[in-house]
Amino acid sequence: MEDSDTIPDEFKKFWNIEQESALQELIKTENLLEEDTEKLIENYLFTEREPLRKEVLSFRADGRPSVLKSKEIGDRILNKIVGFVDTFVNGITGL
């Protein structure tokens, strides 16, 4: 980069691409409905209330898992969503 004044803008572009990529990976690997997942994350950011496992499981494209797997799968997805927000939203509040 020749002009150091462009670093903040270039970083924002890079970060937006990384954020979108991470979100798409989360949606794909957990087989979630994209629009509903995005709304859930927006609501989480607005209310600062962590989503409920029940909410997260309702966004699975292949339906709710069996009762025996609900806690495990729900907790895994919740942890990924919280991690996504911590990394891509809370982690760059200075930008």
N, CA, C and O atoms as a GROMACS GRO file, in nm:
protein
  380
    1MET      N    1   0.083  -0.117   0.000
    1MET     CA    2   0.000   0.000   0.000
    1MET      C    3   0.088   0.124   0.000
    1MET      O    4   0.177   0.138   0.084
    2GLU      N    5   0.064   0.211  -0.092
    2GLU     CA    6   0.147   0.330  -0.104
    2GLU      C    7   0.102   0.442  -0.010
    2GLU      O    8   0.186   0.514   0.044
    3ASP      N    9  -0.028   0.457   0.010
    3ASP     CA   10  -0.080   0.566   0.091
    3ASP      C   11  -0.134   0.511   0.222
    3ASP      O   12  -0.234   0.439   0.224
    4SER      N   13  -0.067   0.544   0.331
    4SER     CA   14  -0.108   0.491   0.461
    4SER      C   15  -0.243   0.547   0.508
    4SER      O   16  -0.303   0.491   0.600
    5ASP      N   17  -0.290   0.654   0.447
    5ASP     CA   18  -0.421   0.709   0.482
    5ASP      C   19  -0.535   0.616   0.442
    5ASP      O   20  -0.645   0.626   0.496
    6THR      N   21  -0.510   0.527   0.349
    6THR     CA   22  -0.615   0.436   0.303
    6THR      C   23  -0.624   0.309   0.387
    6THR      O   24  -0.714   0.228   0.366
    7ILE      N   25  -0.533   0.290   0.480
    7ILE     CA   26  -0.531   0.167   0.560
    7ILE      C   27  -0.663   0.145   0.634
    7ILE      O   28  -0.717   0.034   0.626
    8PRO      N   29  -0.719   0.243   0.706
    8PRO     CA   30  -0.846   0.217   0.775
    8PRO      C   31  -0.959   0.174   0.680
    8PRO      O   32  -1.034   0.083   0.712
    9ASP      N   33  -0.969   0.239   0.565
    9ASP     CA   34  -1.074   0.203   0.470
    9ASP      C   35  -1.051   0.064   0.412
    9ASP      O   36  -1.144  -0.014   0.396
   10GLU      N   37  -0.927   0.034   0.382
   10GLU     CA   38  -0.895  -0.099   0.327
   10GLU      C   39  -0.919  -0.207   0.431
   10GLU      O   40  -0.965  -0.316   0.398
   11PHE      N   41  -0.888  -0.177   0.557
   11PHE     CA   42  -0.913  -0.274   0.662
   11PHE      C   43  -1.063  -0.299   0.679
   11PHE      O   44  -1.106  -0.413   0.698
   12LYS      N   45  -1.142  -0.193   0.673
   12LYS     CA   46  -1.288  -0.208   0.684
   12LYS      C   47  -1.341  -0.296   0.572
   12LYS      O   48  -1.427  -0.381   0.596
   13LYS      N   49  -1.292  -0.276   0.451
   13LYS     CA   50  -1.333  -0.361   0.338
   13LYS      C   51  -1.296  -0.507   0.364
   13LYS      O   52  -1.378  -0.597   0.348
   14PHE      N   53  -1.172  -0.527   0.406
   14PHE     CA   54  -1.124  -0.661   0.437
   14PHE      C   55  -1.210  -0.723   0.547
   14PHE      O   56  -1.251  -0.838   0.535
   15TRP      N   57  -1.236  -0.648   0.653
   15TRP     CA   58  -1.312  -0.700   0.767
   15TRP      C   59  -1.455  -0.735   0.727
   15TRP      O   60  -1.508  -0.836   0.773
   16ASN      N   61  -1.517  -0.654   0.643
   16ASN     CA   62  -1.652  -0.683   0.595
   16ASN      C   63  -1.656  -0.812   0.514
   16ASN      O   64  -1.749  -0.891   0.527
   17ILE      N   65  -1.555  -0.833   0.432
   17ILE     CA   66  -1.547  -0.956   0.353
   17ILE      C   67  -1.528  -1.076   0.446
   17ILE      O   68  -1.594  -1.178   0.429
   18GLU      N   69  -1.440  -1.064   0.543
   18GLU     CA   70  -1.418  -1.172   0.639
   18GLU      C   71  -1.543  -1.201   0.721
   18GLU      O   72  -1.575  -1.317   0.747
   19GLN      N   73  -1.613  -1.096   0.761
   19GLN     CA   74  -1.736  -1.111   0.840
   19GLN      C   75  -1.840  -1.186   0.759
   19GLN      O   76  -1.902  -1.280   0.810
   20GLU      N   77  -1.861  -1.148   0.637
   20GLU     CA   78  -1.959  -1.214   0.551
   20GLU      C   79  -1.920  -1.359   0.525
   20GLU      O   80  -2.006  -1.448   0.525
   21SER      N   81  -1.793  -1.382   0.504
   21SER     CA   82  -1.744  -1.518   0.482
   21SER      C   83  -1.769  -1.606   0.605
   21SER      O   84  -1.813  -1.720   0.593
   22ALA      N   85  -1.739  -1.552   0.723
   22ALA     CA   86  -1.759  -1.628   0.848
   22ALA      C   87  -1.907  -1.656   0.872
   22ALA      O   88  -1.943  -1.764   0.918
   23LEU      N   89  -1.991  -1.559   0.842
   23LEU     CA   90  -2.136  -1.578   0.859
   23LEU      C   91  -2.186  -1.686   0.764
   23LEU      O   92  -2.263  -1.774   0.805
   24GLN      N   93  -2.144  -1.681   0.640
   24GLN     CA   94  -2.186  -1.782   0.542
   24GLN      C   95  -2.137  -1.921   0.582
   24GLN      O   96  -2.209  -2.019   0.564
   25GLU      N   97  -2.017  -1.929   0.635
   25GLU     CA   98  -1.963  -2.057   0.680
   25GLU      C   99  -2.045  -2.112   0.797
   25GLU      O  100  -2.076  -2.232   0.801
   26LEU      N  101  -2.080  -2.026   0.891
   26LEU     CA  102  -2.164  -2.066   1.004
   26LEU      C  103  -2.299  -2.118   0.954
   26LEU      O  104  -2.345  -2.224   0.997
   27ILE      N  105  -2.360  -2.044   0.866
   27ILE     CA  106  -2.492  -2.082   0.812
   27ILE      C  107  -2.482  -2.216   0.739
   27ILE      O  108  -2.569  -2.302   0.754
   28LYS      N  109  -2.378  -2.231   0.660
   28LYS     CA  110  -2.361  -2.353   0.581
   28LYS      C  111  -2.331  -2.475   0.669
   28LYS      O  112  -2.395  -2.579   0.655
   29THR      N  113  -2.235  -2.461   0.760
   29THR     CA  114  -2.194  -2.577   0.840
   29THR      C  115  -2.303  -2.622   0.937
   29THR      O  116  -2.313  -2.741   0.968
   30GLU      N  117  -2.384  -2.529   0.984
   30GLU     CA  118  -2.489  -2.565   1.079
   30GLU      C  119  -2.625  -2.580   1.010
   30GLU      O  120  -2.726  -2.607   1.075
   31ASN      N  121  -2.627  -2.563   0.879
   31ASN     CA  122  -2.749  -2.580   0.799
   31ASN      C  123  -2.862  -2.492   0.852
   31ASN      O  124  -2.972  -2.538   0.882
   32LEU      N  125  -2.831  -2.361   0.862
   32LEU     CA  126  -2.927  -2.264   0.914
   32LEU      C  127  -2.993  -2.185   0.801
   32LEU      O  128  -2.937  -2.174   0.692
   33LEU      N  129  -3.110  -2.132   0.829
   33LEU     CA  130  -3.178  -2.045   0.734
   33LEU      C  131  -3.112  -1.907   0.742
   33LEU      O  132  -3.105  -1.847   0.849
   34GLU      N  133  -3.064  -1.859   0.629
   34GLU     CA  134  -2.981  -1.739   0.626
   34GLU      C  135  -3.053  -1.615   0.680
   34GLU      O  136  -3.002  -1.548   0.769
   35GLU      N  137  -3.169  -1.586   0.627
   35GLU     CA  138  -3.240  -1.464   0.667
   35GLU      C  139  -3.275  -1.466   0.815
   35GLU      O  140  -3.260  -1.366   0.885
   36ASP      N  141  -3.322  -1.579   0.863
   36ASP     CA  142  -3.359  -1.590   1.005
   36ASP      C  143  -3.237  -1.578   1.096
   36ASP      O  144  -3.244  -1.516   1.202
   37THR      N  145  -3.126  -1.635   1.053
   37THR     CA  146  -3.003  -1.626   1.132
   37THR      C  147  -2.953  -1.483   1.139
   37THR      O  148  -2.910  -1.437   1.245
   38GLU      N  149  -2.958  -1.412   1.028
   38GLU     CA  150  -2.917  -1.272   1.027
   38GLU      C  151  -3.005  -1.188   1.118
   38GLU      O  152  -2.956  -1.102   1.191
   39LYS      N  153  -3.136  -1.213   1.115
   39LYS     CA  154  -3.228  -1.140   1.203
   39LYS      C  155  -3.200  -1.172   1.350
   39LYS      O  156  -3.205  -1.083   1.435
   40LEU      N  157  -3.170  -1.297   1.379
   40LEU     CA  158  -3.139  -1.338   1.515
   40LEU      C  159  -3.015  -1.264   1.566
   40LEU      O  160  -3.013  -1.216   1.679
   41ILE      N  161  -2.913  -1.253   1.482
   41ILE     CA  162  -2.791  -1.182   1.521
   41ILE      C  163  -2.819  -1.033   1.538
   41ILE      O  164  -2.770  -0.972   1.634
   42GLU      N  165  -2.896  -0.974   1.449
   42GLU     CA  166  -2.933  -0.833   1.463
   42GLU      C  167  -3.008  -0.809   1.594
   42GLU      O  168  -2.982  -0.712   1.664
   43ASN      N  169  -3.101  -0.898   1.625
   43ASN     CA  170  -3.178  -0.887   1.749
   43ASN      C  171  -3.087  -0.901   1.871
   43ASN      O  172  -3.101  -0.829   1.969
   44TYR      N  173  -2.994  -0.994   1.864
   44TYR     CA  174  -2.897  -1.015   1.971
   44TYR      C  175  -2.816  -0.887   1.994
   44TYR      O  176  -2.794  -0.847   2.109
   45LEU      N  177  -2.773  -0.824   1.887
   45LEU     CA  178  -2.696  -0.700   1.900
   45LEU      C  179  -2.781  -0.586   1.955
   45LEU      O  180  -2.733  -0.507   2.036
   46PHE      N  181  -2.906  -0.578   1.913
   46PHE     CA  182  -2.994  -0.470   1.955
   46PHE      C  183  -3.035  -0.484   2.102
   46PHE      O  184  -3.031  -0.388   2.178
   47THR      N  185  -3.075  -0.605   2.140
   47THR     CA  186  -3.126  -0.626   2.275
   47THR      C  187  -3.017  -0.660   2.376
   47THR      O  188  -3.038  -0.650   2.497
   48GLU      N  189  -2.899  -0.701   2.325
   48GLU     CA  190  -2.791  -0.748   2.410
   48GLU      C  191  -2.834  -0.866   2.496
   48GLU      O  192  -2.782  -0.887   2.605
   49ARG      N  193  -2.930  -0.941   2.444
   49ARG     CA  194  -2.978  -1.062   2.512
   49ARG      C  195  -2.939  -1.182   2.427
   49ARG      O  196  -2.976  -1.192   2.310
   50GLU      N  197  -2.864  -1.274   2.488
   50GLU     CA  198  -2.820  -1.392   2.415
   50GLU      C  199  -2.942  -1.473   2.370
   50GLU      O  200  -3.036  -1.492   2.448
   51PRO      N  201  -2.942  -1.520   2.247
   51PRO     CA  202  -3.056  -1.597   2.197
   51PRO      C  203  -3.076  -1.725   2.279
   51PRO      O  204  -2.982  -1.778   2.338
   52LEU      N  205  -3.197  -1.772   2.279
   52LEU     CA  206  -3.228  -1.898   2.346
   52LEU      C  207  -3.198  -2.015   2.254
   52LEU      O  208  -3.206  -2.002   2.132
   53ARG      N  209  -3.161  -2.126   2.312
   53ARG     CA  210  -3.132  -2.247   2.235
   53ARG      C  211  -3.251  -2.283   2.145
   53ARG      O  212  -3.234  -2.322   2.030
   54LYS      N  213  -3.371  -2.269   2.199
   54LYS     CA  214  -3.493  -2.300   2.125
   54LYS      C  215  -3.503  -2.216   1.997
   54LYS      O  216  -3.541  -2.266   1.891
   55GLU      N  217  -3.469  -2.087   2.008
   55GLU     CA  218  -3.473  -1.997   1.892
   55GLU      C  219  -3.376  -2.044   1.785
   55GLU      O  220  -3.410  -2.054   1.667
   56VAL      N  221  -3.254  -2.072   1.827
   56VAL     CA  222  -3.150  -2.112   1.734
   56VAL      C  223  -3.188  -2.241   1.662
   56VAL      O  224  -3.169  -2.252   1.540
   57LEU      N  225  -3.240  -2.335   1.735
   57LEU     CA  226  -3.276  -2.464   1.674
   57LEU      C  227  -3.392  -2.450   1.575
   57LEU      O  228  -3.404  -2.531   1.483
   58SER      N  229  -3.474  -2.349   1.592
   58SER     CA  230  -3.587  -2.331   1.499
   58SER      C  231  -3.539  -2.280   1.363
   58SER      O  232  -3.616  -2.282   1.266
   59PHE      N  233  -3.414  -2.234   1.354
   59PHE     CA  234  -3.361  -2.182   1.228
   59PHE      C  235  -3.284  -2.286   1.147
   59PHE      O  236  -3.224  -2.253   1.046
   60ARG      N  237  -3.286  -2.409   1.191
   60ARG     CA  238  -3.218  -2.515   1.116
   60ARG      C  239  -3.302  -2.552   0.995
   60ARG      O  240  -3.422  -2.576   1.007
   61ALA      N  241  -3.240  -2.556   0.880
   61ALA     CA  242  -3.310  -2.587   0.756
   61ALA      C  243  -3.366  -2.729   0.756
   61ALA      O  244  -3.467  -2.756   0.691
   62ASP      N  245  -3.302  -2.818   0.828
   62ASP     CA  246  -3.349  -2.956   0.833
   62ASP      C  247  -3.433  -2.986   0.957
   62ASP      O  248  -3.453  -3.102   0.993
   63GLY      N  249  -3.482  -2.881   1.023
   63GLY     CA  250  -3.572  -2.897   1.137
   63GLY      C  251  -3.498  -2.917   1.268
   63GLY      O  252  -3.375  -2.920   1.274
   64ARG      N  253  -3.577  -2.930   1.371
   64ARG     CA  254  -3.522  -2.948   1.505
   64ARG      C  255  -3.462  -3.088   1.519
   64ARG      O  256  -3.517  -3.184   1.466
   65PRO      N  257  -3.352  -3.098   1.590
   65PRO     CA  258  -3.293  -3.230   1.615
   65PRO      C  259  -3.374  -3.306   1.718
   65PRO      O  260  -3.465  -3.251   1.780
   66SER      N  261  -3.342  -3.431   1.737
   66SER     CA  262  -3.410  -3.512   1.838
   66SER      C  263  -3.385  -3.451   1.976
   66SER      O  264  -3.292  -3.374   1.996
   67VAL      N  265  -3.470  -3.487   2.068
   67VAL     CA  266  -3.458  -3.436   2.205
   67VAL      C  267  -3.320  -3.467   2.262
   67VAL      O  268  -3.263  -3.385   2.334
   68LEU      N  269  -3.268  -3.583   2.232
   68LEU     CA  270  -3.137  -3.623   2.286
   68LEU      C  271  -3.023  -3.537   2.232
   68LEU      O  272  -2.922  -3.520   2.300
   69LYS      N  273  -3.037  -3.484   2.113
   69LYS     CA  274  -2.930  -3.405   2.051
   69LYS      C  275  -2.954  -3.254   2.061
   69LYS      O  276  -2.864  -3.177   2.030
   70SER      N  277  -3.073  -3.212   2.103
   70SER     CA  278  -3.108  -3.069   2.105
   70SER      C  279  -3.011  -2.984   2.185
   70SER      O  280  -2.966  -2.880   2.138
   71LYS      N  281  -2.978  -3.027   2.305
   71LYS     CA  282  -2.889  -2.948   2.390
   71LYS      C  283  -2.751  -2.936   2.327
   71LYS      O  284  -2.696  -2.827   2.320
   72GLU      N  285  -2.696  -3.046   2.284
   72GLU     CA  286  -2.562  -3.047   2.225
   72GLU      C  287  -2.555  -2.958   2.100
   72GLU      O  288  -2.466  -2.874   2.088
   73ILE      N  289  -2.648  -2.977   2.009
   73ILE     CA  290  -2.648  -2.901   1.885
   73ILE      C  291  -2.681  -2.755   1.910
   73ILE      O  292  -2.617  -2.666   1.855
   74GLY      N  293  -2.781  -2.730   1.995
   74GLY     CA  294  -2.819  -2.593   2.026
   74GLY      C  295  -2.707  -2.515   2.092
   74GLY      O  296  -2.681  -2.400   2.056
   75ASP      N  297  -2.639  -2.577   2.186
   75ASP     CA  298  -2.528  -2.511   2.254
   75ASP      C  299  -2.412  -2.484   2.157
   75ASP      O  300  -2.349  -2.379   2.164
   76ARG      N  301  -2.386  -2.577   2.068
   76ARG     CA  302  -2.278  -2.560   1.970
   76ARG      C  303  -2.308  -2.440   1.880
   76ARG      O  304  -2.221  -2.356   1.856
   77ILE      N  305  -2.432  -2.432   1.830
   77ILE     CA  306  -2.469  -2.321   1.742
   77ILE      C  307  -2.467  -2.189   1.818
   77ILE      O  308  -2.418  -2.088   1.767
   78LEU      N  309  -2.520  -2.189   1.939
   78LEU     CA  310  -2.518  -2.067   2.021
   78LEU      C  311  -2.375  -2.018   2.044
   78LEU      O  312  -2.347  -1.898   2.032
   79ASN      N  313  -2.285  -2.109   2.076
   79ASN     CA  314  -2.145  -2.072   2.098
   79ASN      C  315  -2.084  -2.012   1.971
   79ASN      O  316  -2.007  -1.916   1.979
   80LYS      N  317  -2.119  -2.066   1.856
   80LYS     CA  318  -2.066  -2.013   1.730
   80LYS      C  319  -2.122  -1.873   1.703
   80LYS      O  320  -2.050  -1.786   1.656
   81ILE      N  321  -2.250  -1.852   1.732
   81ILE     CA  322  -2.311  -1.721   1.710
   81ILE      C  323  -2.250  -1.617   1.805
   81ILE      O  324  -2.216  -1.507   1.762
   82VAL      N  325  -2.236  -1.652   1.931
   82VAL     CA  326  -2.176  -1.561   2.028
   82VAL      C  327  -2.030  -1.533   1.989
   82VAL      O  328  -1.985  -1.419   1.999
   83GLY      N  329  -1.959  -1.635   1.946
   83GLY     CA  330  -1.821  -1.616   1.901
   83GLY      C  331  -1.812  -1.526   1.779
   83GLY      O  332  -1.722  -1.443   1.769
   84PHE      N  333  -1.906  -1.543   1.687
   84PHE     CA  334  -1.910  -1.458   1.567
   84PHE      C  335  -1.929  -1.312   1.608
   84PHE      O  336  -1.857  -1.225   1.560
   85VAL      N  337  -2.024  -1.286   1.695
   85VAL     CA  338  -2.051  -1.148   1.740
   85VAL      C  339  -1.930  -1.093   1.815
   85VAL      O  340  -1.891  -0.978   1.794
   86ASP      N  341  -1.871  -1.173   1.904
   86ASP     CA  342  -1.754  -1.127   1.978
   86ASP      C  343  -1.638  -1.092   1.885
   86ASP      O  344  -1.568  -0.993   1.907
   87THR      N  345  -1.618  -1.171   1.783
   87THR     CA  346  -1.506  -1.149   1.691
   87THR      C  347  -1.533  -1.035   1.594
   87THR      O  348  -1.451  -0.944   1.581
   88PHE      N  349  -1.647  -1.039   1.528
   88PHE     CA  350  -1.669  -0.948   1.416
   88PHE      C  351  -1.745  -0.820   1.450
   88PHE      O  352  -1.750  -0.728   1.369
   89VAL      N  353  -1.804  -0.814   1.568
   89VAL     CA  354  -1.875  -0.691   1.606
   89VAL      C  355  -1.807  -0.628   1.727
   89VAL      O  356  -1.761  -0.514   1.720
   90ASN      N  357  -1.803  -0.701   1.836
   90ASN     CA  358  -1.744  -0.645   1.957
   90ASN      C  359  -1.594  -0.628   1.946
   90ASN      O  360  -1.536  -0.541   2.013
   91GLY      N  361  -1.529  -0.708   1.863
   91GLY     CA  362  -1.384  -0.705   1.850
   91GLY      C  363  -1.331  -0.584   1.776
   91GLY      O  364  -1.211  -0.556   1.783
   92ILE      N  365  -1.416  -0.512   1.705
   92ILE     CA  366  -1.367  -0.399   1.626
   92ILE      C  367  -1.447  -0.271   1.655
   92ILE      O  368  -1.470  -0.191   1.564
   93THR      N  369  -1.487  -0.253   1.776
   93THR     CA  370  -1.569  -0.136   1.810
   93THR      C  371  -1.495  -0.005   1.786
   93THR      O  372  -1.558   0.100   1.778
   94GLY      N  373  -1.364  -0.009   1.774
   94GLY     CA  374  -1.288   0.114   1.753
   94GLY      C  375  -1.289   0.164   1.610
   94GLY      O  376  -1.238   0.273   1.583
   95LEU      N  377  -1.346   0.087   1.516
   95LEU     CA  378  -1.344   0.131   1.376
   95LEU      C  379  -1.455   0.227   1.345
   95LEU      O  380  -1.468   0.273   1.232
   0.00000   0.00000   0.00000
